[in-house]
């Protein structure tokens, strides 16, 4: 070898790798059909998803798994890697993968990753009839693939749209196509974009026909599935936006490129529209001839008249002007426009998009952009509309430096436009799934050359104009894609922590009270929706259920708690509904405070209520009616299914509801009965659709085979009569089998339906009683809560919260006002230990009857209001703080401000010039709020005579308080309230001497000693 060292001919290889390579060679015969694939390395999270799913599949037969993974996770490559793992386990058996999506437009993504990373050398063939892939290299038609199997063993990855699947007669449709999908055994069914359009009975029928070992659901926003606990926790892999950005910032391997580096960070800017819609707010909006308060709604804001013009034409003009001229808005400077060259604007209606496109083209700034109207007209299929819109956008971006794409739902999922840098939310989308799918359109990586310089998109933006909606969705996005906090689960600290973590990588920039744009922390993100609640609490004088939580814990509470609640003041007449361990047992309340009926109770009660007779009567009737419908001459499939649904409603649902109404009568409200009936009818309809769907598919398949046989009579030697007789028999057998299935299903369904009725109604009965008790508890707690504004007025400061509330109030004052001690309040708030009266065992009561978030927000809102309304010298105030303090006992009923003014006016009329004289004195010997004294101080201060006598304002005020006004308050808390109000104006702290004292003048007036007492107090 010319002196060269001979290379070894033996290599070390593991058994698993050897088997995999041999299997690949055997399948491909060593021939590479594709040009050659790129070696890939999965990111850590992709590999974890693949291995977790593979392990789950290997240990669970006929299993289903969910990838809750954000867009840009790389689901196609990760899925293909999972397919290779499954392929390696099949040995001599075929490994066939079926991918179904509700979005045919994403076919390109699956195709491109197959060619780039998998290739036919893997032993897989990419099979598809989707129009978007026709004519592309390495795409095999179903017919070509079937023919190839006669020459070589090859596995397949088949890509099908859900629309095509449901359109096939073999899956419940009308067209003779995709027959081979039913006949094959699939190793894996992949449902892409699993949150879209796959939760219907027709889809269930279609998927039921697919024989497969495993199912993989792919979704970036599976809110519904997680909230309904559709998947066990170990059958879910989560990869959220926060996970991605955390991995990006935490990458610390200098030897390898950061795979997350090109993924831009999302930034959410949310703006208030109050200035732009000030005229609408002022005038209100006309609804059915009545002028109502204007409630901002983006869909309404961009609504269009019959002539194609905007309803709020001038406001839309102001909006566009603000976008391009006011510094805080996104297109206001050349620098910002340079960063937002290509953007995606989402609206609600096609006519709105058309009207906005017209305005943008005529606008002095936006007229420089190419406006792409990606809004369908309903004439094309969804797939065609998406492809047409995508092509229009690509063409516009390729030919123009700046573009704006207007969409009414098109292009929001499954497509990639790397140049889009921002999404403008101009519709009032309430669905977190739809919102975030659209938002992620701007987060695609993009690298581009400009003037010889390489630019990388580092930031992506979402601009929104409805802060309350935006931040509610943001909170839902942070929590509802996590199994621990989805569907309202988790405590407030856990939910806040999720928001805090998300906000680290998805900053939210919003307006503060002065209209300045600031970055919001987790507390502020949550505060806007909370502010709405706190305003409601303050407006109701704290008599609001928003303040309370965990009321259901009352059923597990010790008698001490019930006694405390019974003692609370201002409660409704009558005692608190009895709550005891027997109550809990009678209502079947579990440890979480929820009604939970045992299976034994439900089954036994259903048997007692409905009995065997109704079971057998319903079954016999339905079997007979089903046979009559199927035997009806010349009835179409749609007619049969409609008749069957009618029969099931009349002969199954109606009798069950009749017995239910007869048995439960007054215990079942009309609305609940209607809701229950609708639920039963939907279940019956779904049952018919699924069972008849399977039968219909079988019948259509036989008819297709009949036609095929009739077209080949010359080859088979059969006569038409023989063929028809053969298939008539097969159709009859299918019909008989369907009837038998109906009979079997009814045998299971009727008792189950009756048990469901019993469970629903009995649960409702108990829940109503439980809710009555809980509302009685809330009534008593509201009786306590109405005292809170008085305490805050008297003792509150900026440090006051639920946790410090008990520290600012003297114990004797608290007891006198609330009828309970501070220790008893702490027991309700914090819980504590108690001794079980029956067992003598020491136990712990968790407490936490007050919601600390709402409580603290409401305190803050009230104290802010107290400060704002504290200056009674300001005549612009149309209200005062006492409008927000409910009356307590009879000696604390506040005289309305207007009455106070009228009475002081009368005093002045009877004593002309009384407020001009610095020697006149005034007394209120039974102050309840300080309003009278405050009004007198104000009249004295503003009078010309006093101004002449004391030109200096501070000296004038000091003279008034030292020499002219006197007041007595009957109790400690009323004294503190009056004192704070009278001296609460700016500068009131400088009043060193005054004659405001605590003394109950009423008994002194009765026994004739008042004058003596006044002499001793005031001298």
Buried (B, 14 or more C-beta within 10 A) or exposed (E): EEEEEEEEEEEEEEEEEEBBEEBBEEBBEEEEEBEEBEEBEBBEBBEBBBBBBBEBBEEBEEBBBBBBBBBBBBBBBBBBBBBBBBBBBBEEEBBBBBBBBBBBBBBBBBBEBBBBBBBBBBBBBBBBBBBBBEEBEBBBEBEEBEEBEEEEBBBBBBBBBBBBBBBBBBBBBEEBBBBBBBEBEBBBBBBBBBBBBBEEBBBBBBBBBBEBBBBBBBBBBBBBBBBEEBBBEEBBBBBBBBBBBBBBEEBEEEEEEBBBEBBBBBBBBBBBBEEBBEEBBEEEBEEEEEEEEBEBBBBBBBBBEEEEEBBBEEBBBBBBBBBBEBEEBBBBEEEBBEEBBBBBBBBBBBBBBBBBBBBBEEBEBBEEBBBBBBBBEEEEEBBBBBBBBBEBBBEBBEEBEBBBBBBBBBBBBBBBBBBBBBBBBBBBBEBBBBBBBBBBBBBBBBEEEEEEEEEEBEBBBBBBBBBBBBBBBBBBBBBBBBBEBBBEBBEEEEBBBBBBBBBEBBBBBBBEEEEEBEEBBBEBBBBBBBBEBBBBBBEBBBBBBBBBBBBBBBBBBBEBBBEBBBBBBBBEEEEBBEBEEEBBEEBBBEEEBEBEBEEEEBBEBBBEBBEEEBBEBBBEBBBEBBBEBBEEEEEEBEEBBBBBBBBBBBBBBBBBBEBBBEBBEEEBEEEBBEEBBEBBBEBBBBBBBBBBBBBBBBBBBBBBBBEEBBEEEEEEEBEEEEBBEBBEEBBEEBBEEBBEBBBEBBEEBBBEBBBBBBBBBBBBBBBBBBEEBBBBBBBBBBBBBBBBBBBBBBBBEEEBBBEEBBEBBEEEBBBBBBBBBBEBBBBBBBBBEBEEEEEEEEEEBEBBBBBBBBBBBBBBBBBEBBEEBBBBBEEEBEEBBBBBBBBBEEBBEBEEBEEBBEBBEEBBEEEEEBBBBBEBEBBBBBBBBBBBBBBBBBBBBEBEBBBEBBEEEEEBBBBBBEBBBBBBBBBBBBBBBBBBBBBBBEEBEEBEEBBBBBBBBEEBBEEEEBEEBBEEEEE
